[in-house]
Amino acid sequence: MKRVIALVDCNNFFVSCERLLKPELIGKAVCVLSNNDGCVVSRSNEAKRMGVEMGAPYFIAKNQFKKVIFLSGNLSYYCEISKRIMDKLYDFTPDVEVYSIDEAFLDLTGLKKTFNCSYEKICERIIKEIKDEIGIDVSVGLSYSKVLAKLANDKAKDLQKIKIDKKNYKIGFRQIKQELQGTLVSQVWGVGKNTASLLKKYSIQSAWDFVLQEDIWIKKNLGKTGLDLKQELLGNSINPVQNTDSPPKTISRSESFKEFQTNKTYIQKELNYHIHRVCKKLRQENLLTSCISVMLRTKDFQIQSIKINLVNPTNTEFELLEHSKNILDLLYEKNTVYRSCGFCAMKLTIATVQQISIFNSTKTLKRQELSKSWDKLEEKFGKNIITLGVK
C-alpha cells in the first residue's frame, strides 16, 4: 500500500507565538532574535517583504530596518506552544514524527474511512483546529513520501508569499513529473551544497533530471542515500514516519540576562529559574538526572562551567539548589561581568527504574511531592506563580 504522508509546518512560528501574547503585533513587521539577540531566527511575512534575511545579525538589521520590531526570543514559551500543537496532531493519527519545534510528519494512510473524507479534507481539518484551538497558522504538504511532503509544504508557503491563501498543497502521482521539473535539485530536502555542486557538474539542474539518472550512476556517486532520495522523489516511501520517541540524553536551559551582571544574587536567581525549567522537563519525560552542570558566560563570550555527579539521581529542584549554589560559589568571580548563565542535566535515566535510597526516602518523597504540586499550580495559574528564593 502506498503511504500518504503529510508535513505540518507552523508559519513563522516564533513570531506567531509572540502575536498570541501581543495581538497588537499582527500586521506589523516583526522579527524574533536568537538566544543572545545575535541574529534573526523568525520573521513575519511583513518583515520578509521588507527584505530582512533569516540569520541577519541584529546589530546590522536594527539599523537597516528601522520600522521592524525586533523581539528577544522566549524558547520555553515557544516549546509550550509547540507541545500543544504536537499533542493536537495525535488526535488525527498515532503516527506522528516530531521533526523540529515547529514541524511534524504524519502518516495518514488509510484514514479516509475513519474521518469519512479525503486526505485533503483531513489536512484542512488539521489546519482549522490548530488555528481555532491554539491560535497558530500552519501549512500542510501532502504526498506519498517525506521528501515529496516537504516539497509540497514548500509550494504552499511559496503561494502564501505572493498572497495566495493556500495553506495546504498536494502532490499527487500525476503532478510528480511537473513538480520535479519545476524544482531545482538544490531545493530538494536533503540535498546539501556539496551534493548540489556535484550534480551541477553533470548538468543535473532539476529534481526531474536527477530521477532520470540510472541507479548505477547514483549509487556510484551518492551511495544508498542517493538511491533512497530518488525513490522518495518518485513517490515511494523509503523513510517511514517514526513515532518512537527516544528519551533525550541531556536537558539544558540557558538565557541571556536583560543587562550585563556582576551581582551574584541576581545570577543565582536566574540560575534557580533554569533549574526549575530543567526539572519540570525531567518530570514531564519521567526522567532522573545523576550529573549536573552549571555554566556562566562572560561579557566577552568566555564560557566557564563545572559539572558534578550526584549520589542519588533526582528530578526535583529542592535537591539541586544546594549543589548549584556550591558550583556557583566556585565559578563566580567578583570583578567579572557576565551576560548569561545556564543549567544542564546529564546522565538521564527512566524514573520508574530508580530505587530510592532507604536513608533519605521520606525526605526525597516530600521533595518530589512539593515539585509535583508546583507543576500543578503552574498548570492552573501560569508560569512564575512560585519562584525559588536565594539565601
C-alpha positions, -999 to 999 in steps of 0.1 A, spaced: 0 0 0 13 35 -9 18 56 22 1 90 25 24 114 43 17 149 55 42 175 68 26 201 92 48 232 95 40 262 116 41 295 98 67 320 111 64 301 144 83 322 169 66 354 155 32 337 156 38 327 193 46 363 201 15 375 184 -6 352 207 7 372 236 7 406 219 -21 408 193 -11 444 185 18 429 166 -5 414 140 0 430 106 33 446 116 69 437 106 83 416 134 114 396 139 124 373 167 161 371 177 183 342 188 190 335 224 217 361 228 200 386 205 226 377 180 207 372 148 172 370 133 156 335 136 120 342 127 103 368 105 68 378 99 56 380 63 57 418 65 94 416 76 102 392 48 87 415 22 108 444 36 139 423 28 150 411 63 171 380 58 170 349 80 201 349 102 208 386 97 229 400 125 208 421 148 234 449 151 232 454 113 194 447 109 183 471 136 200 500 117 190 488 83 153 482 91 141 510 114 104 501 111 108 464 121 100 454 156 128 431 170 120 409 200 142 387 222 133 350 219 115 331 246 123 295 239 105 280 269 72 297 258 77 285 222 82 249 235 50 251 254 30 261 223 48 235 202 38 208 227 2 218 224 3 216 186 21 182 186 -4 168 211 -32 180 188 -18 161 159 -22 129 178 -60 135 176 -57 127 139 -32 98 138 -10 79 162 18 80 136 34 114 143 71 121 140 81 154 156 109 167 133 116 200 149 99 226 173 76 237 145 74 207 121 60 172 122 54 144 98 21 125 99 13 91 83 -24 94 73 -25 62 53 -60 45 54 -76 73 75 -101 84 48 -126 59 61 -120 69 97 -127 106 90 -152 99 61 -134 124 39 -105 128 15 -69 133 27 -70 169 16 -101 175 38 -82 159 67 -54 184 62 -79 212 61 -93 200 95 -58 199 109 -52 235 98 -86 247 111 -85 230 145 -49 241 153 -59 277 144 -92 276 163 -79 259 194 -43 271 197 -42 302 175 -13 293 153 -14 292 114 1 260 99 9 249 64 4 213 53 22 195 25 6 162 13 21 134 -8 35 99 -8 69 103 9 86 126 33 106 143 6 76 150 -15 55 161 15 83 186 23 83 198 -13 45 202 -12 48 222 20 73 245 4 49 250 -25 22 260 -1 44 286 15 56 299 -18 20 306 -27 14 324 6 44 346 -1 25 360 -31 -6 364 -10 -24 334 -23 -43 319 6 -32 283 1 -24 266 34 -23 230 21 -8 216 -11 -9 181 -25 15 165 -49 -4 135 -65 11 110 -89 0 129 -119 17 160 -106 51 145 -97 68 149 -130 56 185 -134 66 195 -98 101 179 -101 107 196 -134 100 229 -118 122 223 -87 159 228 -87 177 198 -73 194 222 -47 159 229 -34 152 193 -25 151 184 12 183 165 20 204 178 -9 233 199 5 256 224 -12 283 198 -19 258 174 -35 242 201 -55 276 213 -68 285 177 -78 252 172 -97 256 206 -114 289 194 -129 269 166 -146 243 192 -159 217 178 -134 197 210 -127 162 199 -117 149 172 -94 134 156 -125 169 155 -141 181 137 -110 154 109 -110 161 102 -147 197 91 -138 205 54 -138 206 37 -103 242 25 -110 254 61 -116 235 74 -85 249 46 -63 284 52 -75 283 90 -69 259 93 -39 256 58 -24 225 44 -9 213 78 3 211 89 -33 191 59 -43 167 64 -14 163 101 -24 154 90 -60 127 66 -47 113 92 -23 111 118 -52 92 92 -73 66 88 -45 79 56 -28 82 60 10 117 47 19 119 66 52 87 59 71 72 81 98 89 72 131 67 77 161 90 61 187 105 90 206 138 81 224 144 100 256 169 129 254 204 124 266 206 158 282 182 186 291 196 222 295 182 257 298 201 290 295 192 326 287 210 359 284 204 385 312 185 416 304 216 435 313 252 425 319 256 414 355 282 413 383 255 407 410 259 372 424 224 372 439 208 381 406 228 354 388 217 328 414 181 338 410 183 334 372 201 300 377 173 289 400 148 297 373 167 275 348 169 247 374 131 247 377 126 246 339 150 217 336 134 198 365 99 204 351 110 189 318 126 159 336 93 152 353 74 156 321 97 130 305 97 108 336 135 111 339 161 115 366 195 131 364 227 119 380 250 145 367 245 183 366 264 213 352 263 250 358 275 274 331 284 311 332 291 331 301 311 363 305 306 396 287 332 387 261 316 352 255 341 332 275 323 301 289 330 288 324 314 256 337 317 229 363 298 195 364 294 171 393 280 136 397 251 131 421 249 103 447 212 99 442 196 107 408 167 132 411 143 154 392 133 178 419 146 214 423 149 211 461 177 186 458 196 205 432 196 240 447 224 234 471 245 217 445 241 246 421 249 271 448 281 253 456 291 253 420 283 289 415 305 298 445 334 282 427 327 297 393 317 333 403 344 360 402 336 393 419 350 416 392 339 397 362 309 409 341 285 381 330 260 380 301 242 347 308 240 315 329 227 280 323 220 247 339 222 212 323 211 178 335 230 148 322 233 110 326 195 107 324 176 75 335 140 65 335 125 74 368 105 42 373 136 20 374 154 41 400 155 29 436 151 55 463 178 54 490 165 39 523 184 66 542 166 96 527 134 82 513 110 102 534 128 135 527 130 126 490 94 118 487 84 151 504 105 170 479 90 151 450 55 159 462 64 196 465 77 197 430 46 180 416 24 205 435 45 233 419 38 218 384 0 217 392 0 253 404 17 265 372 -6 245 351 -36 262 368 -23 297 374 5 301 348 43 303 349 62 321 377 34 317 402 61 305 425 98 314 424 128 299 442 144 323 467 181 330 472 197 325 506 
